[in-house]
Amino acid sequence: MIIQRRPDIERFLAGPGSVIRACLLYGRDLGVVGERARELALALTENPDDPFNVAILSEADLAGEEGRLESELMAFSMIGGRRLVRLRLRGEKNGADRLAADALSGHLDGRFNPDAFFIIEAGGLGRDSPLRKIGEAAPACVVIPCYDDEPADLTRLTREALTTDRVALSAEALDTFVQRLPRERGVARREIERLILFLGPGSNVTATLTDLGGFFGVEPETSLSEAAFDAFGARPVAAHAGLRRAAQEGESGVGAVRALGLHLGRLRKVAVLQRGGAGAQAAARASGIFWKQEREFLRQAQVWTLSELDRVQINVLAADRACKQSGSPDTLLAERLAIAIAGQARRLGL
């Protein structure tokens, strides 16, 4: 049984009922998967970390001890109440998904402790996944796909966290902050926590966009981000200087290539959104660009087409692989990539 609508998901996580024996949560954003799994665990047991009533397993546990998962599902609670078994799959061990699927099938067929609740946390699963096929077909199992956060989700997440700590943002500041948040739930949570510390928990302050100037200025990898902007903006000298400055700050060549790839990904997102009918400014904001950089970013987005970005993507991937090889001159490789991108940008007319 699949549940996808937010209200239905929230109702289920708050109280799954006695009929449901298992829940499969999956998605590329493991932060969302983990948060929902913890919420469900809290609804099932007062102490999700209780070693006598809760078993938390990983792929390594399945590989290291044959039959461990089945044994945990067969065990009864030592102190009464519903037993909870949580399995976290991260794609690190081949065959773990098949073992999990067999255990899920057995549990839903009643071969194990009928009072045990089985939670499976997985990454992205395709339609041919055995776990999905078994869970979606079983009335006693709920399957919840966890999609990447949209701006509305991040806005709600930010507001709830700020309200809890008695701080707030003006409408303009909130909009700008959310635009800059990464779409990975765990990273976004940490950034929101950093904002709360900046504002002062319990201060009852409502910060404006001007008030956040100091907060936005305190960012890691600033030099790398600026170097990427310069590279795609046809400024090879500035890009090279930015990468040298980042190296002095302790950044690696791998990080530099990643920053170039991130900027390319934002340009690609804008191109795709505009192809779908979105306005340039709305597309830029959806890509997470800082408002002070929006004008320059839009200038670049007018020139970099999807076909040109595809050509650069090949070089970025090749540089990434080369930088990760043992003993490679990763800083030099990143500098060469940035200069090559800047040269291509200049040929495109930037």
PLY file of the C-alpha trace (Angstrom):
ply
format ascii 1.0
element vertex 350
property float x
property float y
property float z
element edge 349
property int vertex1
property int vertex2
end_header
0.00 0.00 0.00
1.48 3.32 -1.10
0.99 6.65 0.68
2.17 9.78 -1.12
0.04 12.78 -0.07
1.56 14.80 2.78
-1.57 14.82 4.99
-1.90 11.04 4.66
1.78 10.55 5.45
1.59 12.76 8.54
-1.49 10.93 9.83
0.17 7.56 9.37
3.45 8.58 11.00
1.53 9.92 14.01
-0.28 6.62 14.55
0.20 3.62 12.25
-2.42 1.47 14.00
-2.28 -2.22 14.88
-3.05 -3.66 11.44
0.13 -2.40 9.77
3.22 -4.53 10.44
5.83 -2.83 8.28
6.77 0.42 6.57
9.20 0.98 3.72
10.53 4.53 3.37
12.77 5.22 0.40
14.20 8.14 -1.56
17.41 9.81 -2.69
17.25 12.30 0.18
18.18 10.09 3.10
17.66 13.03 5.44
13.91 13.00 4.72
13.84 9.19 4.95
15.59 9.27 8.33
13.39 12.03 9.77
10.19 10.21 8.86
11.52 6.92 10.18
12.35 8.56 13.52
8.90 10.12 13.70
7.30 6.73 13.07
9.55 5.07 15.66
8.47 7.62 18.28
4.83 6.81 17.54
5.52 3.11 18.07
7.66 3.18 21.21
8.42 5.68 23.97
12.17 5.09 23.65
13.36 4.38 20.07
16.86 3.67 21.44
15.75 1.05 23.99
18.08 -1.96 23.42
15.55 -4.36 24.98
12.65 -3.36 22.77
14.26 -1.93 19.61
16.75 -3.43 17.16
18.57 -1.09 14.76
20.39 -2.90 11.97
22.53 -1.91 8.99
23.68 -3.71 5.86
26.90 -4.68 7.66
24.85 -6.48 10.32
23.11 -8.57 7.65
26.40 -9.50 6.01
28.16 -10.29 9.28
25.61 -12.62 10.82
23.39 -14.91 8.74
19.79 -14.95 9.88
20.21 -11.90 12.13
17.29 -10.01 10.60
14.89 -12.94 10.91
15.97 -13.52 14.50
15.23 -9.92 15.43
11.81 -10.10 13.78
10.99 -13.33 15.65
12.03 -11.99 19.06
9.44 -10.70 21.52
9.71 -7.60 23.65
11.40 -8.27 27.00
9.48 -5.52 28.78
6.14 -5.67 27.01
4.78 -3.48 24.27
5.33 -3.59 20.54
8.79 -4.64 19.37
10.47 -2.44 16.76
13.03 -3.54 14.16
14.67 -0.85 12.03
16.82 -1.66 9.01
18.89 1.02 7.28
19.92 0.27 3.71
22.44 2.57 2.07
23.44 0.51 -0.97
26.84 -0.38 0.50
26.45 -4.18 0.57
25.34 -6.18 -2.44
22.46 -8.53 -1.72
21.21 -6.69 1.35
18.07 -5.56 -0.47
17.24 -9.16 -1.36
17.70 -10.30 2.24
15.50 -7.44 3.37
12.84 -8.32 0.78
12.78 -11.97 1.90
12.45 -10.92 5.54
9.70 -8.43 4.70
7.78 -11.08 2.78
8.11 -13.55 5.67
7.01 -10.98 8.22
3.95 -9.97 6.21
3.07 -13.67 5.79
3.07 -14.07 9.60
6.16 -16.25 9.93
7.70 -14.01 12.61
6.47 -12.14 15.67
3.12 -10.65 14.57
3.48 -7.84 17.13
6.81 -6.68 15.76
6.91 -3.60 13.55
9.46 -3.58 10.72
10.79 -0.24 9.43
13.02 -0.26 6.35
14.92 2.92 5.40
16.32 2.79 1.87
17.78 5.11 -0.73
16.44 5.48 -4.24
14.60 2.34 -5.35
13.54 1.62 -8.92
10.21 0.19 -9.96
11.77 -3.26 -10.24
12.92 -3.25 -6.60
11.78 -6.42 -4.79
11.18 -4.36 -1.66
8.84 -2.01 -3.48
6.96 -4.82 -5.21
6.37 -6.71 -1.96
5.48 -3.65 0.11
3.19 -2.03 -2.45
1.18 -5.23 -2.90
0.70 -5.94 0.83
-2.20 -4.35 2.77
-0.22 -4.74 6.03
2.73 -2.69 4.72
2.88 1.03 3.99
5.31 2.30 1.35
6.26 5.99 1.53
8.36 7.48 -1.29
10.37 10.43 0.03
10.92 13.02 -2.68
13.43 15.86 -2.68
12.28 18.92 -0.75
10.57 21.68 -2.72
10.84 25.36 -1.72
7.48 25.12 0.06
8.77 22.22 2.16
11.90 24.12 3.11
9.86 27.21 3.97
7.65 25.18 6.30
10.70 23.47 7.82
12.40 26.83 8.46
9.33 28.47 9.96
8.68 25.56 12.34
12.28 25.55 13.57
12.42 29.33 14.02
9.11 29.39 15.88
10.30 26.69 18.27
13.31 28.83 19.20
11.29 32.07 19.27
12.99 33.86 16.39
11.63 34.88 12.98
12.50 36.29 9.57
10.78 38.94 7.52
9.06 37.70 4.35
11.93 38.91 2.15
14.59 37.42 4.43
12.76 34.09 4.64
12.39 33.90 0.86
16.08 34.62 0.31
17.20 32.19 3.01
15.06 29.35 1.61
16.33 29.99 -1.93
19.87 29.44 -0.69
19.16 26.28 1.28
20.48 22.99 -0.12
17.76 20.50 -1.05
19.21 17.70 1.10
17.17 17.62 4.33
20.01 16.87 6.73
22.22 19.66 5.38
19.28 22.07 5.35
18.55 21.28 9.00
22.13 22.12 9.97
21.95 25.40 8.07
18.70 26.34 9.84
20.30 25.52 13.19
23.24 27.77 12.26
20.80 30.57 11.46
19.05 30.18 14.83
22.37 30.44 16.64
23.18 33.55 14.61
19.85 35.18 15.54
19.99 34.09 19.19
17.59 31.40 20.43
14.74 32.86 22.47
15.54 36.45 21.48
12.11 37.04 19.83
13.91 38.95 17.07
12.45 39.25 13.56
15.43 39.62 11.27
15.36 41.47 7.94
17.41 40.70 4.85
19.88 43.42 5.89
20.27 41.75 9.30
21.31 38.53 7.56
24.21 40.14 5.72
26.70 38.89 8.30
25.17 35.42 8.28
25.35 35.05 4.52
28.93 36.26 4.58
30.05 33.46 6.88
30.16 30.54 4.49
32.63 27.75 3.80
33.98 27.34 0.28
33.30 30.99 -0.62
36.47 31.18 -2.71
35.50 28.06 -4.64
32.04 29.42 -5.36
33.45 32.71 -6.59
36.02 30.88 -8.73
33.26 28.86 -10.37
31.30 32.04 -11.09
34.40 33.58 -12.65
35.14 30.50 -14.75
31.65 30.30 -16.27
31.68 34.09 -16.65
34.78 34.08 -18.91
37.20 35.48 -16.31
40.12 33.00 -16.33
42.56 35.16 -14.34
40.04 35.74 -11.54
39.01 32.06 -11.57
42.63 30.95 -11.29
43.27 33.38 -8.44
40.16 32.18 -6.63
41.24 28.55 -6.84
44.73 29.44 -5.57
43.15 31.33 -2.67
40.89 28.37 -1.90
43.89 26.03 -1.92
45.60 28.28 0.64
42.44 28.07 2.74
42.74 24.27 2.73
40.33 23.37 -0.07
41.25 20.41 -2.26
41.20 20.05 -6.02
38.31 17.61 -5.64
36.32 20.31 -3.86
37.16 22.81 -6.59
35.94 20.47 -9.33
32.81 19.83 -7.29
32.16 23.59 -7.06
32.49 23.91 -10.82
30.09 21.01 -11.26
27.62 22.58 -8.83
27.60 25.85 -10.77
27.13 23.91 -14.01
24.20 22.07 -12.42
22.53 25.35 -11.50
22.91 26.68 -15.03
21.46 23.44 -16.34
18.48 23.68 -13.99
17.74 27.21 -15.18
17.92 26.10 -18.82
15.53 23.20 -18.17
13.07 25.37 -16.23
13.08 28.04 -18.93
12.49 25.40 -21.57
9.42 24.42 -19.55
8.10 28.00 -19.58
9.54 29.47 -16.36
10.79 33.04 -16.31
14.54 33.66 -16.07
14.45 35.26 -12.62
12.14 32.60 -11.16
14.35 29.86 -12.62
17.48 31.45 -11.14
15.89 31.64 -7.71
14.76 28.03 -7.94
18.39 27.05 -8.55
19.40 28.50 -5.16
21.48 31.44 -6.37
22.32 34.13 -3.79
20.35 37.28 -4.56
23.49 39.44 -4.86
24.80 37.12 -7.61
21.53 36.87 -9.51
22.32 39.48 -12.21
25.66 37.88 -13.13
24.15 34.41 -13.04
21.37 35.43 -15.41
23.95 36.92 -17.76
25.68 33.56 -17.90
22.42 31.62 -18.23
21.55 33.57 -21.39
24.64 32.18 -23.12
25.23 28.71 -21.71
22.86 26.36 -23.57
22.11 22.78 -22.57
24.23 21.44 -25.42
27.22 23.56 -24.35
26.75 22.51 -20.73
26.67 18.86 -21.80
30.09 19.27 -23.40
31.51 20.84 -20.25
29.89 18.15 -18.09
32.04 15.51 -19.79
35.17 17.43 -18.85
33.99 17.97 -15.27
33.34 14.25 -14.78
36.72 13.38 -16.28
38.48 15.87 -14.00
36.61 14.55 -10.97
37.76 10.99 -11.69
41.34 12.13 -12.32
41.47 14.15 -9.08
40.42 11.13 -7.04
43.27 8.96 -8.29
46.05 8.35 -5.81
48.90 10.84 -6.16
47.14 13.00 -8.76
47.91 16.75 -8.95
44.28 17.54 -8.09
44.79 21.29 -7.61
46.45 21.62 -11.00
43.73 19.55 -12.67
41.04 21.79 -11.18
42.85 24.93 -12.34
43.15 23.58 -15.88
39.43 22.74 -15.90
38.46 26.23 -14.69
40.64 27.93 -17.30
39.20 25.67 -20.04
35.65 26.56 -18.96
36.51 30.26 -18.92
37.93 29.94 -22.43
34.76 28.25 -23.65
32.65 30.96 -22.00
34.68 33.62 -23.81
34.15 31.85 -27.14
30.40 31.86 -26.43
30.51 35.65 -26.15
30.62 36.26 -22.41
0 1
1 2
2 3
3 4
4 5
5 6
6 7
7 8
8 9
9 10
10 11
11 12
12 13
13 14
14 15
15 16
16 17
17 18
18 19
19 20
20 21
21 22
22 23
23 24
24 25
25 26
26 27
27 28
28 29
29 30
30 31
31 32
32 33
33 34
34 35
35 36
36 37
37 38
38 39
39 40
40 41
41 42
42 43
43 44
44 45
45 46
46 47
47 48
48 49
49 50
50 51
51 52
52 53
53 54
54 55
55 56
56 57
57 58
58 59
59 60
60 61
61 62
62 63
63 64
64 65
65 66
66 67
67 68
68 69
69 70
70 71
71 72
72 73
73 74
74 75
75 76
76 77
77 78
78 79
79 80
80 81
81 82
82 83
83 84
84 85
85 86
86 87
87 88
88 89
89 90
90 91
91 92
92 93
93 94
94 95
95 96
96 97
97 98
98 99
99 100
100 101
101 102
102 103
103 104
104 105
105 106
106 107
107 108
108 109
109 110
110 111
111 112
112 113
113 114
114 115
115 116
116 117
117 118
118 119
119 120
120 121
121 122
122 123
123 124
124 125
125 126
126 127
127 128
128 129
129 130
130 131
131 132
132 133
133 134
134 135
135 136
136 137
137 138
138 139
139 140
140 141
141 142
142 143
143 144
144 145
145 146
146 147
147 148
148 149
149 150
150 151
151 152
152 153
153 154
154 155
155 156
156 157
157 158
158 159
159 160
160 161
161 162
162 163
163 164
164 165
165 166
166 167
167 168
168 169
169 170
170 171
171 172
172 173
173 174
174 175
175 176
176 177
177 178
178 179
179 180
180 181
181 182
182 183
183 184
184 185
185 186
186 187
187 188
188 189
189 190
190 191
191 192
192 193
193 194
194 195
195 196
196 197
197 198
198 199
199 200
200 201
201 202
202 203
203 204
204 205
205 206
206 207
207 208
208 209
209 210
210 211
211 212
212 213
213 214
214 215
215 216
216 217
217 218
218 219
219 220
220 221
221 222
222 223
223 224
224 225
225 226
226 227
227 228
228 229
229 230
230 231
231 232
232 233
233 234
234 235
235 236
236 237
237 238
238 239
239 240
240 241
241 242
242 243
243 244
244 245
245 246
246 247
247 248
248 249
249 250
250 251
251 252
252 253
253 254
254 255
255 256
256 257
257 258
258 259
259 260
260 261
261 262
262 263
263 264
264 265
265 266
266 267
267 268
268 269
269 270
270 271
271 272
272 273
273 274
274 275
275 276
276 277
277 278
278 279
279 280
280 281
281 282
282 283
283 284
284 285
285 286
286 287
287 288
288 289
289 290
290 291
291 292
292 293
293 294
294 295
295 296
296 297
297 298
298 299
299 300
300 301
301 302
302 303
303 304
304 305
305 306
306 307
307 308
308 309
309 310
310 311
311 312
312 313
313 314
314 315
315 316
316 317
317 318
318 319
319 320
320 321
321 322
322 323
323 324
324 325
325 326
326 327
327 328
328 329
329 330
330 331
331 332
332 333
333 334
334 335
335 336
336 337
337 338
338 339
339 340
340 341
341 342
342 343
343 344
344 345
345 346
346 347
347 348
348 349
